[in-house]
Amino acid sequence: MTTTPPLEAAELVEPTVKGRSLLRRLLANPQGLVCLAFLLFVVFLGVSSPWLAPHDPNATDLSAVNAGPFSSGHLLGADSTGRDILSRLMWGTRQTTLACLVVLLVSVVLGVTTGLVAGFYRGRTDAVSNWVSDVVMSTPGVILLIALYARTGSNIVAAMATYGLIVAPSYFRLVRSIVLGVRSELYVDAAKVVGLSDLRIVGRHVLWAVRAPVVIQSSFILASAISIEAGMGFLGLVDPAKASWGGVLQEVFGNIYNNKAGVLWPALLISLTVMSFVLLGNALRDTMQSTASQKKLSPRRLREVVELARAAARPASDDRPAPADAVLSIRGLRVGYQNNEDGVREVVHGVDLDVRRGEIHGLVGESGSGKSQIAFSTLGILPREAVVLGGSILLGGKDLLADEQQMRAARGRHIAYVPQEPMSNLDPSFTVGAQLTQGLRAVKEISKREAEQELLALLARVGIKDPERVFKLYPHEISGGMAQRVLICGAVASGPDLIVADEPTTALDVTVQAEVLELLRELRDERGLAVILVTHNLGVVADLCDTVSVMRDGRIVERNEVDALFDAPAEAYTRELLSSARRVEIAEV
C-alpha cells in the first residue's frame, strides 16, 4: 500500500493558515499584489467619484464634442455629446460594483448552501439538487437576460440577480464535490458521536473545508459578472441616464470614426479589470494550495532549515562500495517533510539498499514505514513538500540526486515505473495506443510506425490477446487487469535496467494478481531486469522476490534472502509481521 506523506496535499480542502498570514503570502506574490492593488484602485475611483470626478457624468460641453484625450478639462476626452469620458467611467464604476456584489451574493448564497446540503445529506436531496443544477446550467443565460429586460426594463439589480442564479451551479458543483469527501472523514464521524447537530457539524467542520475554493471561485465569478454587465450596457439594456462601463463603450464605439481614441479607455478598463480578477484568482489558488498542502516555509527559511538538518549527525550508513552487479545502489538516503515553520521532520533515516541485475527486491513494511518514499526518491517524484536531506542514489555510477538532469535522463530510459492504480494512471482523453506511442517516442528516436509495431508486439507479449483492437481503445473501455498489462508494456518498452513497481497488484482481483506477478517474473528472466517491488503483502514477497528488506519507521530493520528471512527472521518486528500474515491467512481460510 502506498504510504501517505506526513503532510498530505489537501488540494485547497484544509488550509492551515489564518487570514492574516494568507494575506501576507498573497501580497508576497507579485501577481497577486499588482492585481489586488489595481482592483482596489478601481473601487476607490468609483467610491470617490462624487468628490473626485471632474464633471457630472451627464453634463455636456458642446465645445468639447469628440474631444481627444488630454484636451482642456477632459483628461480622457469627451464623447459625441460632449460628456467627459473619465467622469462617466468613474461614476459607472459604482454601477459595476453594485452588479458584482449582487451576482456574488446571490450565487454564493444559493450555490454554497445547496452544495453543502446536497453533499452532506446525499440521497433524494442530492438527486433533486443535481437535476435543478443541470436545468439551470442548460439555460442560455444571455437570452434569458434579454427576455428579462423586456419584462423589467433596465433594472440592473434584477438582471444581475438573475445572472447570479445562472452561475450558482458552479458553486454548487464545487462545494458538493468537496463535501462528499469531507463527510466521510473520521473527525466528522467523531463530531456526530459526541452529539453535535448536523448544523453545527456543517458550520464548524464542513464549511471550513470549502472556504478556500469558494474564495478562489468568487474571483472568476466576479470577472464574468463584469463582462456580463458591460455586455448588457453595450447592447443598450441599461438605463442610458446612468453611467456604466458598457454604456460608455457603446457610445464611443458608435462614434469610432470621429473619435477613435475614445474607444480605448472603456475597453482598456473593462479588459484590465477582468484580467485582474482572473489573475488574482490564480494567485489565490497558488497561495492557498501551497499553504494548505505544506505549511510552506519561505525559501530562505527552508534553505536554513535544510542546511541545519543536513549538518546534523547522520545515522550509521553502509560504507561498502556498490556490488559489481548492482543496477541501483542507495547510500545514506534521508528524506524529510516540512513540518511547520520551525523545521523539517525526517521520515527516512539513512537507508542503504542495493538492487542487483536480475533480482526482484521486495520492500515490505506497514503503511507509513517509508518504503514508498524510497521508491519515489529513486524515481525523483517525491511530493513538492518533501526534502532530500542527504545520501545518494547511484545508477550506473552516477548520483541521480546530485543532478536533476541525470534524474530526468534516467526516468523512462533506465528506470521505469509500474504504479498502484492502473486506471488512474492512464489519460482518459487518449487511446491506449496514442499514450504508449507518445511515451516510447519520448525516450527512443524511432518513427511513429516503428513505435506502433514494437508496442503491438510487446502488448501481445504481456498477454493481451488482441493488441490491435486494444491499441485503439480508450482506458475506460478496458479492464483493470488489462490496464496494468498496458502499463507494464509501457514500462519495459524502452528497455530499462530497473523497474519500480509500487503495489502493482493491489487494485486487481486474486486471479489477475497471480497473472501479473507471473508476467513480471517472466519479463525479469527474459530481459535481466532489476525490480524493486513495494508491497505490504508478504505472500507476494514469498512468491516473487529474491531478496527482501523489511522497513519500520523509516529504517531497514532486516535484509536477507527471501527463503532465509521467512525461515529464520532475525528481528522481532519481522517475526511480528510474519505472524500477522499467517493469522490473516488462517482467518481467510
Backbone hydrogen bonds, N-H to C=O, Kabsch-Sander energy under -0.5 kcal/mol:
donor,donor_aa,acceptor,acceptor_aa,energy
8,E,6,P,-0.7
10,A,8,E,-0.5
13,V,10,A,-1.6
22,L,18,K,-2.4
23,L,19,G,-2.5
24,R,20,R,-2.1
25,R,21,S,-2.2
26,L,22,L,-2.4
27,L,23,L,-2.7
28,A,24,R,-1.4
29,N,25,R,-0.5
29,N,26,L,-1.1
33,L,29,N,-2.9
34,V,30,P,-2.4
35,C,31,Q,-2.2
36,L,32,G,-2.5
37,A,33,L,-2.4
38,F,34,V,-2.3
39,L,35,C,-2.4
40,L,36,L,-2.3
41,F,37,A,-2.0
42,V,38,F,-2.2
43,V,39,L,-2.4
44,F,40,L,-2.4
45,L,41,F,-2.2
46,G,42,V,-1.9
47,V,43,V,-2.7
48,S,44,F,-2.5
49,S,46,G,-0.9
51,W,48,S,-1.4
52,L,48,S,-3.4
53,A,49,S,-1.6
59,A,56,D,-1.3
61,D,82,G,-0.6
64,A,61,D,-2.5
65,V,62,L,-0.9
66,N,79,D,-2.5
67,A,64,A,-2.2
70,F,75,L,-2.5
71,S,68,G,-1.0
71,S,74,H,-1.3
74,H,71,S,-2.0
77,G,74,H,-0.7
78,A,67,A,-1.8
79,D,83,R,-2.0
82,G,79,D,-1.5
84,D,59,A,-0.5
85,I,77,G,-2.1
88,R,84,D,-1.9
89,L,85,I,-2.3
90,M,86,L,-2.4
91,W,87,S,-2.6
92,G,88,R,-2.2
93,T,89,L,-1.3
94,R,90,M,-0.5
94,R,91,W,-1.0
95,Q,91,W,-0.8
96,T,92,G,-2.2
97,T,93,T,-2.6
98,L,94,R,-2.1
99,A,95,Q,-2.5
100,C,96,T,-2.3
101,L,97,T,-2.3
102,V,98,L,-2.3
103,V,99,A,-2.3
104,L,100,C,-2.6
105,L,101,L,-2.6
106,V,102,V,-2.4
107,S,103,V,-2.5
108,V,104,L,-2.4
109,V,105,L,-2.3
110,L,106,V,-2.3
111,G,107,S,-2.6
112,V,108,V,-2.1
113,T,108,V,-0.6
113,T,109,V,-1.3
114,T,110,L,-2.1
115,G,111,G,-2.1
116,L,112,V,-2.5
117,V,113,T,-2.3
118,A,114,T,-2.8
119,G,115,G,-2.3
120,F,116,L,-2.0
121,Y,117,V,-2.5
122,R,118,A,-1.8
125,T,122,R,-0.7
126,D,122,R,-1.4
127,A,123,G,-2.0
128,V,124,R,-2.9
129,S,125,T,-2.3
130,N,126,D,-2.5
131,W,127,A,-2.0
132,V,128,V,-2.6
133,S,129,S,-2.6
134,D,130,N,-2.4
135,V,131,W,-2.2
136,V,132,V,-2.6
137,M,133,S,-2.5
138,S,134,D,-1.5
139,T,136,V,-1.2
141,G,139,T,-0.8
144,L,140,P,-2.0
145,L,141,G,-2.2
146,I,142,V,-2.2
147,A,143,I,-2.4
148,L,144,L,-2.3
149,Y,145,L,-1.8
150,A,146,I,-1.2
151,R,147,A,-0.7
151,R,148,L,-0.9
152,T,148,L,-2.9
153,G,149,Y,-2.0
155,N,153,G,-2.2
156,I,154,S,-0.9
159,A,155,N,-2.3
160,M,156,I,-2.6
161,A,157,V,-2.4
162,T,158,A,-2.0
163,Y,159,A,-2.1
164,G,160,M,-2.4
165,L,161,A,-1.8
166,I,162,T,-1.8
167,V,163,Y,-2.1
168,A,164,G,-0.9
170,S,167,V,-1.5
171,Y,167,V,-0.7
171,Y,168,A,-0.8
172,F,168,A,-2.3
173,R,169,P,-2.7
174,L,170,S,-1.5
175,V,171,Y,-3.1
176,R,172,F,-2.7
177,S,173,R,-2.0
178,I,174,L,-1.5
179,V,175,V,-2.8
180,L,176,R,-2.3
181,G,177,S,-0.8
181,G,178,I,-0.6
182,V,178,I,-2.2
183,R,179,V,-2.9
184,S,181,G,-0.6
185,E,182,V,-2.2
188,V,185,E,-0.7
189,D,185,E,-1.5
190,A,186,L,-2.7
191,A,187,Y,-1.6
192,K,188,V,-1.9
193,V,189,D,-2.3
194,V,190,A,-2.0
195,G,192,K,-1.3
196,L,191,A,-2.1
201,I,197,S,-2.4
202,V,198,D,-2.8
203,G,199,L,-2.5
204,R,200,R,-2.6
205,H,201,I,-2.5
206,V,201,I,-1.7
207,L,202,V,-3.5
209,A,205,H,-1.1
209,A,206,V,-0.6
210,V,206,V,-1.0
210,V,207,L,-0.5
211,R,207,L,-0.7
214,V,210,V,-1.9
215,V,211,R,-2.2
216,I,212,A,-2.2
217,Q,213,P,-2.8
218,S,214,V,-2.1
219,S,215,V,-1.1
219,S,216,I,-0.7
220,F,216,I,-1.0
221,I,217,Q,-2.1
222,L,218,S,-2.6
223,A,219,S,-1.5
224,S,220,F,-2.0
225,A,221,I,-2.3
226,I,222,L,-2.1
227,S,223,A,-1.8
228,I,224,S,-2.5
229,E,225,A,-2.8
230,A,226,I,-2.7
231,G,227,S,-2.3
232,M,228,I,-2.6
233,G,229,E,-2.0
234,F,230,A,-2.4
235,L,231,G,-1.9
236,G,233,G,-1.0
237,L,232,M,-3.0
242,K,239,D,-1.7
248,V,244,S,-2.6
249,L,245,W,-2.3
250,Q,246,G,-2.4
251,E,247,G,-2.2
252,V,248,V,-2.4
253,F,249,L,-2.1
254,G,250,Q,-2.0
255,N,251,E,-0.5
255,N,252,V,-0.5
256,I,253,F,-1.5
258,N,255,N,-1.1
259,N,255,N,-1.7
262,G,259,N,-0.7
263,V,259,N,-0.5
263,V,260,K,-1.0
264,L,260,K,-0.5
264,L,261,A,-0.8
265,W,261,A,-0.7
267,A,263,V,-1.6
268,L,264,L,-2.7
269,L,265,W,-2.3
270,I,266,P,-2.5
271,S,267,A,-2.3
272,L,268,L,-2.7
273,T,269,L,-2.1
274,V,270,I,-2.4
275,M,271,S,-2.6
276,S,272,L,-2.2
277,F,273,T,-2.1
278,V,274,V,-2.1
279,L,275,M,-2.8
280,L,276,S,-2.4
281,G,277,F,-2.2
282,N,278,V,-1.9
283,A,279,L,-2.4
284,L,280,L,-2.7
285,R,281,G,-2.4
286,D,282,N,-2.5
287,T,283,A,-2.5
288,M,284,L,-3.0
289,Q,285,R,-2.6
290,S,286,D,-2.1
291,T,287,T,-2.2
292,A,288,M,-2.5
293,S,289,Q,-2.4
294,Q,290,S,-1.6
295,K,291,T,-1.2
296,K,290,S,-0.7
302,L,298,S,-3.1
303,R,299,P,-2.2
304,E,300,R,-2.1
305,V,301,R,-2.6
306,V,302,L,-2.8
307,E,303,R,-2.4
308,L,304,E,-2.2
309,A,305,V,-2.4
310,R,306,V,-2.8
311,A,307,E,-1.9
312,A,308,L,-0.8
312,A,309,A,-0.5
319,D,317,S,-0.6
326,A,323,P,-1.7
327,V,355,V,-2.6
328,L,355,V,-1.7
329,S,394,L,-2.2
330,I,353,L,-3.8
331,R,392,S,-2.4
333,L,351,V,-2.4
334,R,390,G,-2.3
335,V,348,V,-1.3
336,G,387,V,-3.0
337,Y,345,R,-2.4
338,Q,385,E,-1.4
339,N,343,G,-1.6
340,N,343,G,-1.2
343,G,340,N,-1.4
345,R,337,Y,-3.1
346,E,344,V,-0.6
347,V,335,V,-3.1
348,V,335,V,-2.0
349,H,554,G,-2.7
350,G,348,V,-0.7
351,V,333,L,-2.2
353,L,330,I,-2.3
355,V,328,L,-2.6
357,R,325,D,-2.4
358,G,528,G,-0.6
359,E,356,R,-1.8
361,H,359,E,-0.7
361,H,531,V,-3.5
362,G,360,I,-0.6
362,G,547,T,-3.1
363,L,533,L,-2.9
364,V,362,G,-0.6
364,V,549,S,-2.4
369,S,366,E,-1.8
374,I,370,G,-1.5
375,A,371,K,-1.8
376,F,372,S,-3.0
377,S,373,Q,-1.9
378,T,374,I,-2.1
379,L,375,A,-1.6
380,G,376,F,-1.1
381,I,376,F,-2.4
386,A,383,P,-1.7
387,V,336,G,-3.0
389,L,334,R,-2.3
389,L,387,V,-0.8
390,G,334,R,-1.2
392,S,331,R,-2.3
394,L,329,S,-3.4
395,L,393,I,-0.5
395,L,398,K,-2.6
396,G,327,V,-0.8
398,K,395,L,-1.4
400,L,393,I,-3.0
400,L,398,K,-0.8
402,A,399,D,-0.7
403,D,399,D,-0.6
407,M,403,D,-1.8
408,R,404,E,-2.4
409,A,405,Q,-2.4
410,A,406,Q,-1.9
411,R,407,M,-2.0
412,G,415,I,-3.2
413,R,410,A,-0.9
414,H,410,A,-2.8
415,I,410,A,-2.3
416,A,498,L,-2.5
418,V,500,V,-2.6
425,N,421,E,-0.6
425,N,422,P,-0.8
426,L,423,M,-1.0
430,F,427,D,-1.4
432,V,473,L,-3.1
433,G,471,F,-2.3
435,Q,431,T,-1.9
436,L,432,V,-2.4
437,T,433,G,-2.7
438,Q,434,A,-2.2
439,G,435,Q,-2.1
440,L,436,L,-2.3
441,R,437,T,-2.6
442,A,438,Q,-1.2
443,V,439,G,-0.6
443,V,440,L,-1.2
444,K,440,L,-1.5
446,I,444,K,-1.7
451,A,447,S,-2.3
452,E,448,K,-2.4
453,Q,449,R,-2.4
454,E,450,E,-2.3
455,L,451,A,-2.5
456,L,452,E,-2.6
457,A,453,Q,-1.9
458,L,454,E,-1.8
459,L,455,L,-2.7
460,A,456,L,-1.9
461,R,457,A,-1.6
462,V,458,L,-1.9
463,G,460,A,-1.3
464,I,459,L,-2.2
465,K,463,G,-0.6
470,V,466,D,-2.2
471,F,467,P,-2.4
472,K,468,E,-0.6
472,K,469,R,-1.2
473,L,470,V,-1.4
477,E,474,Y,-2.3
478,I,475,P,-1.6
483,A,479,S,-2.3
484,Q,480,G,-2.1
485,R,481,G,-1.8
486,V,482,M,-2.2
487,L,483,A,-2.1
488,I,484,Q,-2.2
489,C,485,R,-2.4
490,G,486,V,-2.4
491,A,487,L,-2.0
492,V,488,I,-2.2
493,A,489,C,-1.3
494,S,490,G,-0.5
495,G,492,V,-1.7
497,D,414,H,-1.4
498,L,414,H,-2.1
499,I,530,A,-2.5
500,V,416,A,-2.8
501,A,499,I,-0.7
501,A,532,I,-3.0
502,D,418,V,-2.3
502,D,500,V,-0.6
503,E,501,A,-0.9
503,E,534,V,-2.6
506,T,503,E,-1.2
507,A,420,Q,-0.6
508,L,505,T,-1.5
513,Q,509,D,-2.6
514,A,510,V,-2.0
515,E,511,T,-1.6
516,V,512,V,-2.6
517,L,513,Q,-2.6
518,E,514,A,-2.2
519,L,515,E,-2.0
520,L,516,V,-2.3
521,R,517,L,-2.0
522,E,518,E,-2.4
523,L,519,L,-2.6
524,R,520,L,-2.1
525,D,521,R,-2.2
526,E,522,E,-2.6
527,R,523,L,-2.4
528,G,524,R,-1.5
529,L,524,R,-0.7
530,A,497,D,-2.0
531,V,359,E,-2.9
532,I,499,I,-2.7
533,L,361,H,-2.5
533,L,531,V,-0.6
534,V,501,A,-3.0
534,V,532,I,-0.7
535,T,363,L,-2.3
535,T,533,L,-0.6
538,L,536,H,-0.9
541,V,537,N,-1.7
542,A,538,L,-2.6
543,D,539,G,-1.7
544,L,540,V,-2.3
545,C,541,V,-1.8
546,D,360,I,-2.8
547,T,360,I,-1.6
548,V,560,N,-2.4
549,S,362,G,-3.2
550,V,558,E,-3.2
551,M,364,V,-3.1
551,M,549,S,-0.5
552,R,555,R,-2.7
554,G,369,S,-2.4
555,R,552,R,-1.3
557,V,550,V,-2.4
557,V,555,R,-0.8
558,E,550,V,-1.2
560,N,548,V,-2.0
562,V,546,D,-2.3
565,L,561,E,-2.6
566,F,562,V,-2.2
567,D,563,D,-2.3
568,A,564,A,-2.6
575,R,571,E,-2.1
576,E,572,A,-2.2
577,L,573,Y,-2.3
578,L,574,T,-2.6
579,S,575,R,-2.4
580,S,576,E,-2.3
581,A,577,L,-2.4
582,R,578,L,-2.2
583,R,579,S,-2.1
584,V,580,S,-2.1
585,E,581,A,-2.2
586,I,582,R,-2.3
587,A,583,R,-2.3
588,E,584,V,-2.4
589,V,585,E,-2.0
